[in-house]
Amino acid sequence: MANQPGSPAADLEWAQPIPAETARRLACDAAITPIFLDSESNQPRAGQTSRSISGSQRKALVFRDKGCRFPGCDRPADWTDAHHLKHWADGGKNEMDNLILLCRRHHRMVHEEGWLLVITAEGQIHAVPPQLIGIETAVPP
């Protein structure tokens, strides 16, 4: 699940291949079983299945966030997914300060439309649209 332009599509058991960024969104809060192919024999080898977010972490997120943390959203926790601010595939930790709840609409916007979430020292979240990323005035101090 490399976060690189032109990354190959991901295969799903129940659907056609999906874009890599869609796979990253689905993997934010999922049970993951990595499958490795040996470069010489092409024999698949399964890694250990693990959940990216534990049940107790999910309960703590619901208690803390109450619902979607995207600015201005009022979707309840039942309509949300856990989101890694720094994706676990990029070295992000499964720790509470790296996790927030996002409704599925906002989760898709962050992963697939390029929105950036920035957390201030006070814990406020600012959503930066893709067209403003890189502009110094995009995020209030």
One Martini backbone bead per residue (centre of mass of N, CA, C, O) as a GRO file, in nm:
protein
  141
    1MET     BB    1   0.061   0.060   0.025
    2ALA     BB    2   0.170   0.277  -0.144
    3ASN     BB    3   0.219   0.645  -0.146
    4GLN     BB    4   0.225   0.649  -0.480
    5PRO     BB    5   0.239   0.735  -0.778
    6GLY     BB    6   0.115   0.460  -0.956
    7SER     BB    7   0.003   0.262  -0.788
    8PRO     BB    8  -0.118  -0.027  -0.758
    9ALA     BB    9  -0.372  -0.208  -0.751
   10ALA     BB   10  -0.616  -0.361  -0.557
   11ASP     BB   11  -0.721  -0.666  -0.437
   12LEU     BB   12  -1.043  -0.816  -0.421
   13GLU     BB   13  -1.251  -1.073  -0.352
   14TRP     BB   14  -1.546  -0.896  -0.423
   15ALA     BB   15  -1.381  -0.731  -0.654
   16GLN     BB   16  -1.242  -0.518  -0.825
   17PRO     BB   17  -1.000  -0.331  -0.869
   18ILE     BB   18  -0.845  -0.082  -0.666
   19PRO     BB   19  -0.729   0.188  -0.560
   20ALA     BB   20  -0.481   0.247  -0.344
   21GLU     BB   21  -0.630   0.469  -0.171
   22THR     BB   22  -0.874   0.294  -0.107
   23ALA     BB   23  -0.718   0.077   0.046
   24ARG     BB   24  -0.615   0.267   0.270
   25ARG     BB   25  -0.893   0.337   0.382
   26LEU     BB   26  -0.986   0.045   0.448
   27ALA     BB   27  -0.717  -0.008   0.634
   28CYS     BB   28  -0.752   0.177   0.881
   29ASP     BB   29  -1.012  -0.032   0.981
   30ALA     BB   30  -0.881  -0.349   0.981
   31ALA     BB   31  -0.838  -0.667   0.869
   32ILE     BB   32  -0.506  -0.792   0.813
   33THR     BB   33  -0.365  -0.996   0.535
   34PRO     BB   34  -0.074  -1.062   0.426
   35ILE     BB   35   0.055  -1.118   0.090
   36PHE     BB   36   0.325  -1.308  -0.034
   37LEU     BB   37   0.565  -1.306  -0.297
   38ASP     BB   38   0.789  -1.495  -0.439
   39SER     BB   39   1.018  -1.407  -0.681
   40GLU     BB   40   1.078  -1.708  -0.780
   41SER     BB   41   0.793  -1.893  -0.730
   42ASN     BB   42   0.511  -1.748  -0.662
   43GLN     BB   43   0.449  -1.823  -0.370
   44PRO     BB   44   0.229  -1.789  -0.138
   45ARG     BB   45   0.235  -1.587   0.173
   46ALA     BB   46   0.108  -1.564   0.492
   47GLY     BB   47   0.043  -1.348   0.719
   48GLN     BB   48  -0.055  -1.193   0.996
   49THR     BB   49  -0.343  -1.128   1.142
   50SER     BB   50  -0.465  -0.787   1.193
   51ARG     BB   51  -0.567  -0.520   1.371
   52SER     BB   52  -0.553  -0.180   1.359
   53ILE     BB   53  -0.807  -0.169   1.561
   54SER     BB   54  -0.916  -0.208   1.858
   55GLY     BB   55  -1.188  -0.238   2.053
   56SER     BB   56  -1.084  -0.048   2.281
   57GLN     BB   57  -1.008   0.186   2.099
   58ARG     BB   58  -1.284   0.239   1.981
   59LYS     BB   59  -1.420   0.308   2.251
   60ALA     BB   60  -1.231   0.549   2.315
   61LEU     BB   61  -1.302   0.714   2.063
   62VAL     BB   62  -1.603   0.744   2.118
   63PHE     BB   63  -1.570   0.887   2.390
   64ARG     BB   64  -1.395   1.126   2.284
   65ASP     BB   65  -1.537   1.212   1.992
   66LYS     BB   66  -1.858   1.107   1.938
   67GLY     BB   67  -1.753   1.157   1.632
   68CYS     BB   68  -1.695   1.340   1.383
   69ARG     BB   69  -1.390   1.554   1.341
   70PHE     BB   70  -1.478   1.712   1.122
   71PRO     BB   71  -1.533   2.016   1.050
   72GLY     BB   72  -1.888   2.048   1.109
   73CYS     BB   73  -1.950   1.761   1.192
   74ASP     BB   74  -2.245   1.539   1.313
   75ARG     BB   75  -2.168   1.256   1.305
   76PRO     BB   76  -2.196   0.967   1.444
   77ALA     BB   77  -2.009   0.705   1.556
   78ASP     BB   78  -2.168   0.482   1.388
   79TRP     BB   79  -2.058   0.652   1.110
   80THR     BB   80  -1.759   0.556   1.167
   81ASP     BB   81  -1.405   0.569   1.133
   82ALA     BB   82  -1.092   0.494   1.183
   83HIS     BB   83  -0.815   0.731   1.178
   84HIS     BB   84  -0.501   0.785   1.054
   85LEU     BB   85  -0.302   1.048   1.041
   86LYS     BB   86  -0.075   0.833   1.028
   87HIS     BB   87  -0.029   0.586   0.849
   88TRP     BB   88   0.070   0.266   0.913
   89ALA     BB   89   0.223   0.228   0.633
   90ASP     BB   90   0.402   0.504   0.732
   91GLY     BB   91   0.445   0.454   1.065
   92GLY     BB   92   0.199   0.471   1.216
   93LYS     BB   93   0.037   0.461   1.511
   94ASN     BB   94  -0.176   0.278   1.751
   95GLU     BB   95  -0.257   0.569   1.878
   96MET     BB   96  -0.459   0.809   2.002
   97ASP     BB   97  -0.287   1.059   1.878
   98ASN     BB   98  -0.340   0.905   1.571
   99LEU     BB   99  -0.659   0.911   1.628
  100ILE     BB  100  -0.977   0.928   1.451
  101LEU     BB  101  -1.300   1.018   1.372
  102LEU     BB  102  -1.468   0.935   1.057
  103CYS     BB  103  -1.666   0.971   0.829
  104ARG     BB  104  -1.699   0.840   0.523
  105ARG     BB  105  -1.685   1.101   0.365
  106HIS     BB  106  -1.425   1.222   0.505
  107HIS     BB  107  -1.241   0.981   0.463
  108ARG     BB  108  -1.245   1.000   0.154
  109MET     BB  109  -1.137   1.290   0.129
  110VAL     BB  110  -0.862   1.237   0.257
  111HIS     BB  111  -0.767   0.993   0.076
  112GLU     BB  112  -0.900   1.070  -0.235
  113GLU     BB  113  -0.885   1.415  -0.233
  114GLY     BB  114  -0.642   1.546  -0.037
  115TRP     BB  115  -0.699   1.606   0.240
  116LEU     BB  116  -0.591   1.788   0.536
  117LEU     BB  117  -0.504   1.714   0.870
  118VAL     BB  118  -0.483   1.946   1.149
  119ILE     BB  119  -0.331   1.965   1.470
  120THR     BB  120  -0.336   2.136   1.740
  121ALA     BB  121  -0.225   2.191   2.058
  122GLU     BB  122  -0.548   2.203   2.148
  123GLY     BB  123  -0.698   1.979   1.943
  124GLN     BB  124  -0.761   2.107   1.686
  125ILE     BB  125  -0.924   2.076   1.370
  126HIS     BB  126  -0.796   2.110   1.040
  127ALA     BB  127  -0.912   2.159   0.706
  128VAL     BB  128  -0.729   2.104   0.404
  129PRO     BB  129  -0.746   2.171   0.097
  130PRO     BB  130  -0.573   2.074  -0.178
  131GLN     BB  131  -0.537   2.374  -0.301
  132LEU     BB  132  -0.382   2.470  -0.008
  133ILE     BB  133  -0.151   2.296  -0.016
  134GLY     BB  134   0.147   2.486   0.069
  135ILE     BB  135   0.002   2.720   0.196
  136GLU     BB  136   0.073   2.910   0.470
  137THR     BB  137  -0.243   3.019   0.516
  138ALA     BB  138  -0.420   2.753   0.562
  139VAL     BB  139  -0.327   2.752   0.871
  140PRO     BB  140  -0.391   2.837   1.163
  141PRO     BB  141  -0.204   2.910   1.458
   0.00000   0.00000   0.00000
